[in-house]
Amino acid sequence: MKIIRLSILLICSNIFAQDDLSLIFYYDQIISPVENANQKSPDMITDMDGVLHITWVEQIAGHKNIRYCKSEDGGATFTSPTQVNNHNNSIIAYNQAGPKIRIRGDELLIIYMDNRTGTTSPYLSRSLDGGDNWLQEIMVSDQPHLNLYPDIEIDSSGNIHVIYYNYNANYFIEDVRYTYAPPGTIDFVASISTGLVNDEAEPCDCCQPDLAISENDDLYIAYRNNINNIRDHYLVVKPVGDDFFSESIRISTYNDFIDFCPSSGPSIAFNGNTIAVSYMVYQNLSSYINYSSLDELSFNNEINVQISDAMQNYPQSILHNNFIHSSWVDFSNGSADIYYGVSEIGSGEIQNVQRVHQFEEDNGISQLDQKILWDNEFLYCLWSDQRDGHFQIYISKTSADAFVQGDVNQDGEIDVLDIIVTVNLIHQSDYNAIADLNGDGLLNVLDIIQLINLILFDSDPLVE
């Protein structure tokens, strides 16, 4: 049965004025289809010119490599993908633990896990020409055994900050390491322990942590802890200029008993003096968003995103203005779907909940590994999608601009790019109400003809 969501009702009513509380994801765009390949664990970032940079893991016949492409037109078209890693077929990736892409000046940086030596470690690849070519990667870890779950951030001075989980020879977690490379270099200093492992507690050793930097360059690490299988979420801070991380600060207080590997870690985001966190609690099968001021770091504003009795997992949140935008994986339909909702700070509720992808799937088709990103007036969502049999990377976006009929990709212009998007939607059999210009409930050549008429004649004639 077709799901009629708030977004479709708004479109069909011609109510297109949008703000943070009424954003609409309006089309699905496949990035780089490859037959007989699985594409997973995507990440994305935009640069100062609005160019969208995307990376993911591509697996063919058991061999995994890191791929990269970019879009200079807001996600309407993408460059042909290039391979990031120079050493072939030794990439390692898990849930939430794929490649991470960041920007430092004119440099693109991607960190990922690689098993080329027989022991998995984080490696860093770098491009100096906008992603056209990738230099020989370097190993970041200085520890002798297994090293997993890296994360990377760049501060305002150009320092590259990296964390990763360090395991000893018997594969038990030893500590969580931190290192950095000074501005203009990729020469990482000797790593130090963050202090997250002690006699009473250790991070959940199969859950990705999240490294983030506040606007004043303080470092924050959010992680799922493990105290005798009580796996709640915590936070530590290293203020700018300090050499050590703080004592742990508790985020969730459920005493969430989990005697298996949950593979689900928290995420954090900043806006000014506000920090937002999102996390999953297994005893409730629910995902939550929460927030605090940076002065207090007291998380007493929890909101459940649950829309049914089914599981919601792998939440990610970002802050824009006074709003927390969140996405998560929802299992209400029996398979994994990507959902989105927004909460205004102080409201205590989640609003405008909608399924991101337009595909009306049969049970068993999964959408996973979502990432959301705000850039200028656009909110992007990126994910791995199984609709074609193999997992492929898809993207969608929404805009805070007023809608103009014919502006299918919502870039403010009605031009050939809108035709390209509409043709792709028709080819993929993905219905989208914004591209349905004649409102007949179908996407076909009649909509293309009407779009061409809008471009050529700046009018909207009836199509017989």
C-alpha positions in Angstrom: 0.0 0.0 0.0 1.3 3.4 -0.9 2.2 5.5 2.2 0.7 8.9 2.0 3.0 11.1 4.1 2.8 14.7 5.2 5.3 15.6 2.5 3.0 14.3 -0.3 -0.1 16.0 1.2 1.8 19.3 1.3 2.9 18.9 -2.3 -0.5 18.0 -3.6 -2.0 21.0 -1.8 0.6 23.3 -3.4 1.8 24.4 0.0 5.5 24.7 -0.7 6.7 27.4 1.7 9.2 25.6 3.9 11.2 26.2 7.0 13.0 23.9 9.4 9.7 22.3 10.6 8.3 21.5 7.1 11.1 20.3 5.0 10.3 17.7 2.3 12.5 15.0 0.8 11.2 14.9 -2.7 13.2 12.5 -5.0 15.7 9.6 -4.9 18.8 9.9 -7.0 21.1 6.9 -7.5 24.7 8.1 -7.5 26.8 5.5 -9.5 25.0 2.2 -10.3 27.3 -0.8 -10.6 26.0 -4.3 -11.5 26.8 -7.1 -9.2 28.3 -4.7 -6.6 27.3 -3.8 -3.1 27.8 -0.2 -2.1 27.6 0.6 1.6 28.7 2.9 4.4 28.5 6.2 2.6 29.7 9.6 4.0 29.5 13.1 2.6 30.6 16.7 3.1 30.3 20.0 1.2 33.1 22.5 0.5 33.0 26.3 0.6 31.8 26.4 -3.1 28.9 24.1 -2.4 30.5 21.0 -4.1 29.1 17.8 -2.6 31.9 15.2 -1.9 30.8 11.6 -1.4 32.6 8.4 -0.4 31.5 4.8 0.2 32.7 1.2 0.3 32.2 -0.8 -2.9 32.3 -4.6 -2.7 32.6 -6.9 -5.8 33.0 -10.6 -5.3 34.2 -10.2 -1.8 36.7 -7.5 -2.6 36.2 -4.1 -0.9 37.5 -0.7 -2.1 36.8 2.9 -1.2 35.1 5.0 -3.9 34.6 8.7 -4.3 32.6 11.1 -6.5 31.3 14.6 -6.4 28.5 16.8 -7.5 28.7 20.5 -8.5 25.0 20.9 -9.1 23.4 20.0 -5.8 23.2 16.3 -6.4 21.5 16.4 -9.8 24.6 14.8 -11.5 27.8 13.2 -10.3 31.2 12.6 -11.6 32.4 9.1 -12.5 33.6 7.5 -9.3 37.3 7.1 -8.6 39.1 4.6 -6.3 40.6 6.2 -3.2 42.8 3.4 -1.9 45.9 2.6 -3.9 46.3 -0.9 -2.3 43.4 -3.0 -3.7 40.9 -5.2 -2.1 41.8 -5.0 1.7 39.2 -2.6 3.0 37.3 -3.4 6.2 34.0 -1.7 7.1 31.2 -2.4 9.6 27.9 -0.8 10.6 28.5 3.0 11.2 32.2 2.3 10.6 32.9 3.0 6.9 35.0 5.7 5.4 34.8 9.3 6.8 35.5 12.3 4.5 36.6 15.7 5.7 38.1 18.9 4.1 41.1 20.9 5.2 41.6 23.9 3.0 42.0 22.6 -0.6 42.7 19.0 0.7 40.1 16.2 0.7 40.9 13.6 3.5 39.3 10.2 3.8 40.0 7.8 6.7 39.1 4.1 6.6 40.1 0.7 7.9 42.5 -1.5 5.9 43.8 -5.0 6.5 46.7 -5.1 4.0 49.3 -6.1 6.6 47.1 -8.8 8.1 46.2 -6.6 11.0 43.4 -4.0 10.5 44.5 -0.3 11.1 43.1 3.1 10.1 44.6 4.6 6.9 44.3 8.1 5.6 44.0 9.0 1.9 44.4 12.6 0.6 43.6 14.4 -2.6 45.0 17.8 -3.6 43.0 18.3 -6.8 39.4 18.1 -5.7 39.2 14.3 -5.7 40.4 13.7 -9.3 43.5 11.9 -7.9 44.4 10.3 -4.6 47.9 10.2 -3.1 49.4 7.1 -1.6 47.6 6.4 1.7 49.3 6.4 5.1 48.8 4.3 8.2 47.6 6.5 11.1 47.9 4.1 14.0 51.2 3.7 15.9 49.9 0.6 17.9 51.1 -2.9 17.1 47.8 -4.9 17.1 44.3 -4.5 15.9 42.9 -1.0 15.5 39.3 -0.3 14.6 36.5 2.3 14.5 38.5 5.5 13.5 36.9 8.9 13.3 38.4 12.2 12.1 37.7 15.9 12.4 39.5 19.1 11.4 39.7 22.1 13.7 39.6 25.8 12.7 43.5 25.9 12.6 43.8 23.0 10.3 44.8 20.3 12.8 43.7 16.8 11.8 42.3 15.0 14.9 41.9 11.2 14.9 40.7 8.6 17.4 40.5 4.8 17.1 39.9 1.8 19.3 43.1 -0.1 20.1 43.0 -3.9 20.9 45.7 -6.0 22.5 47.0 -9.3 21.1 44.1 -11.4 22.5 41.6 -9.0 20.7 40.3 -7.4 24.0 40.1 -3.7 23.9 43.2 -2.1 25.4 42.3 1.6 25.1 41.0 4.4 22.9 43.8 6.3 21.2 44.0 10.0 20.1 46.4 11.6 17.8 46.6 14.7 15.6 48.6 16.1 12.7 49.5 19.8 12.7 48.3 22.3 10.1 49.8 21.7 6.6 51.1 18.2 7.4 49.9 14.6 7.7 52.7 13.8 10.2 50.7 12.5 13.2 52.2 12.8 16.6 52.6 9.9 19.0 49.1 8.8 20.1 47.9 9.0 23.7 45.3 7.1 25.6 42.0 9.0 26.1 41.3 7.3 29.4 38.1 5.7 28.3 39.3 2.2 29.4 39.7 1.5 33.1 39.2 -1.2 35.7 35.4 -0.6 35.9 34.5 0.3 32.3 35.4 0.2 28.7 33.7 1.4 25.5 31.5 -1.2 23.8 34.2 -2.6 21.6 32.0 -3.2 18.5 30.2 0.2 18.5 31.5 3.2 16.5 32.3 6.3 18.6 31.7 9.8 17.3 34.4 12.5 17.4 33.2 16.1 17.1 34.7 19.6 17.5 32.8 22.5 18.9 33.0 26.0 17.4 35.8 26.9 19.9 37.8 23.8 18.9 37.1 21.7 22.0 37.1 17.9 21.2 34.2 15.7 22.2 34.0 11.9 22.0 30.6 10.2 22.4 30.5 6.5 22.8 28.5 3.5 24.0 30.0 2.3 27.3 30.2 -1.3 28.7 30.1 -1.8 32.4 29.4 -5.5 32.9 27.1 -5.4 29.9 25.3 -2.2 30.9 25.8 -0.3 27.7 24.6 3.3 28.2 26.0 6.3 26.3 28.7 8.7 27.6 30.8 11.7 26.6 34.3 13.0 27.3 35.8 16.4 26.5 39.3 17.7 25.8 39.2 21.5 25.9 41.3 23.3 23.4 44.9 23.6 24.7 44.5 20.8 27.3 46.5 17.6 27.0 43.9 15.2 28.6 40.3 14.3 28.3 37.8 14.8 31.0 36.1 12.3 33.2 33.2 10.6 31.5 29.8 12.4 31.4 26.7 10.2 31.2 24.2 10.9 28.4 21.7 8.0 28.7 20.6 6.5 32.1 18.7 3.4 31.2 21.1 0.8 32.6 20.7 -0.8 29.1 21.7 -4.4 29.6 23.0 -5.9 26.4 24.8 -9.3 26.5 25.7 -9.2 22.7 27.3 -6.8 20.3 24.8 -4.0 19.5 27.0 -2.4 16.8 25.2 0.9 17.4 26.9 4.0 18.7 25.8 7.6 19.4 26.2 10.8 17.3 26.7 14.4 18.4 26.3 17.8 16.8 26.9 21.4 17.7 25.3 24.8 17.1 26.7 27.7 19.1 26.5 26.7 22.8 24.1 23.8 22.2 25.1 20.1 21.8 22.7 17.6 20.4 23.1 13.8 20.8 21.2 10.8 19.4 21.4 7.2 20.5 19.6 3.9 20.6 18.4 2.0 23.7 18.0 -1.7 23.1 15.7 -2.5 26.0 13.1 -0.2 24.4 14.0 -0.8 20.8 14.0 3.0 20.5 16.1 5.8 19.3 16.3 9.1 21.2 17.5 12.7 20.6 18.7 14.8 23.5 20.4 18.1 24.0 22.2 20.3 26.5 24.1 23.6 26.8 27.9 23.2 26.6 28.1 25.0 29.9 26.1 22.4 31.7 26.5 19.1 29.8 23.4 17.8 31.5 21.2 15.8 29.2 17.7 16.1 30.6 15.7 16.8 27.4 15.2 13.4 25.9 12.8 12.8 23.0 11.8 9.4 21.7 11.5 9.3 17.9 9.5 6.0 18.0 6.6 5.8 15.5 5.6 2.2 16.2 6.4 -0.8 18.4 9.1 -1.8 15.9 12.8 -1.0 16.3 14.4 2.3 15.5 18.1 2.2 15.3 21.3 4.0 14.1 20.1 7.6 14.7 22.1 10.6 13.5 21.3 14.2 14.2 22.5 17.6 13.1 21.7 21.1 14.5 20.4 24.0 12.3 19.3 27.2 13.9 17.1 26.1 16.9 16.2 22.7 15.4 17.5 19.2 15.8 17.2 17.3 12.5 17.4 13.6 12.9 17.4 10.4 10.8 17.2 6.8 11.8 16.6 3.3 10.5 13.0 2.2 11.1 11.7 -1.4 11.0 8.0 -0.7 11.2 7.5 -2.2 7.7 9.3 -5.3 8.5 12.5 -4.2 6.7 14.8 -1.3 7.2 13.6 2.1 6.0 15.2 5.5 6.4 13.1 8.0 8.4 13.5 11.6 9.3 12.0 14.0 11.8 12.8 17.4 13.4 12.5 18.8 16.9 12.5 22.4 17.9 14.7 23.1 20.9 12.3 23.3 23.9 9.3 21.8 22.2 9.7 18.3 23.7 8.4 16.6 20.5 9.4 15.2 17.2 7.6 16.7 14.1 7.3 16.3 10.4 8.2 12.6 10.6 8.5 11.1 7.1 10.1 8.3 5.2 13.0 9.7 3.2 13.1 7.4 0.2 10.2 7.4 -2.3 10.5 3.7 -3.3 7.5 1.7 -2.4 9.3 -1.6 -1.5 8.2 -5.1 -1.0 8.9 -6.6 2.4 12.6 -7.5 2.7 14.1 -4.6 0.8 16.4 -2.6 3.0 17.6 1.0 3.2 20.6 1.4 5.6 23.7 3.5 6.5 22.0 6.9 6.3 23.8 10.2 6.7 22.2 13.7 6.8 24.0 17.0 6.0 22.8 20.6 6.0 24.4 22.8 3.4 23.1 26.3 2.8 19.4 25.9 2.2 19.5 22.2 1.5 19.2 19.2 3.8 20.7 16.1 2.2 20.2 12.5 3.1 22.5 9.7 1.8 22.0 6.0 2.2 22.6 2.5 0.9 19.6 1.0 -0.9 18.7 -2.6 -1.8 15.9 -1.9 -4.2 17.8 -3.2 -7.2 18.9 -6.4 -5.6 22.3 -5.2 -4.6 23.0 -2.3 -2.3 23.6 1.0 -4.2 24.1 4.5 -2.9 21.2 6.9 -3.2 20.8 10.6 -2.2 17.8 12.8 -1.6 17.5 16.4 -0.5 15.0 19.0 0.6 15.1 22.8 0.4 14.0 25.7 2.6 13.2 27.7 -0.6 9.7 28.2 -1.9 8.9 25.6 -4.6 8.6 26.6 -8.2 6.8 24.3 -10.6 9.3 22.6 -12.9 12.2 23.1 -10.5 12.4 19.4 -9.9 15.9 19.5 -8.3 15.0 22.7 -6.4 18.2 24.6 -7.3 16.3 27.8 -8.1 16.4 27.3 -11.9 14.2 25.5 -14.4 16.6 24.0 -16.9 18.0 20.8 -18.5 19.1 19.5 -15.0 15.5 19.2 -14.1 14.9 17.1 -17.2 17.8 14.9 -16.3 16.4 14.3 -12.8 12.9 13.6 -14.2 14.3 11.1 -16.8 16.2 9.3 -14.0 13.1 9.1 -11.9 11.1 7.6 -14.8 13.9 5.2 -15.6 14.0 4.0 -12.0 10.2 3.8 -11.7 10.4 6.2 -8.7 7.3 8.2 -8.4 7.8 11.8 -7.1 5.0 14.3 -6.8 7.2 17.3 -7.6 8.2 15.8 -11.0 4.6 14.9 -11.8 3.9 18.2 -13.5 0.5 17.3 -15.0 -0.7 15.8 -11.7 -1.9 12.5 -13.2 -0.2 10.3 -10.6 2.3 9.0 -13.2 5.8 9.9 -14.2 6.2 9.6 -18.0 7.0 11.5 -21.2 4.1 13.8 -20.7 5.8 15.3 -17.7 9.0 15.7 -19.8 7.0 17.5 -22.5 5.5 19.8 -20.0 8.9 20.5 -18.4 10.3 21.4 -21.9 7.4 23.8 -22.5 8.2 25.5 -19.2 11.8 25.9 -20.2 11.2 27.1 -23.7 8.1 29.2 -23.3 8.0 30.1 -19.5 4.4 28.9 -19.6 2.4 25.9 -18.5 0.3 24.8 -21.5 -2.0 21.8 -21.3 -0.6 18.7 -22.9 -3.2 16.9 -25.0 
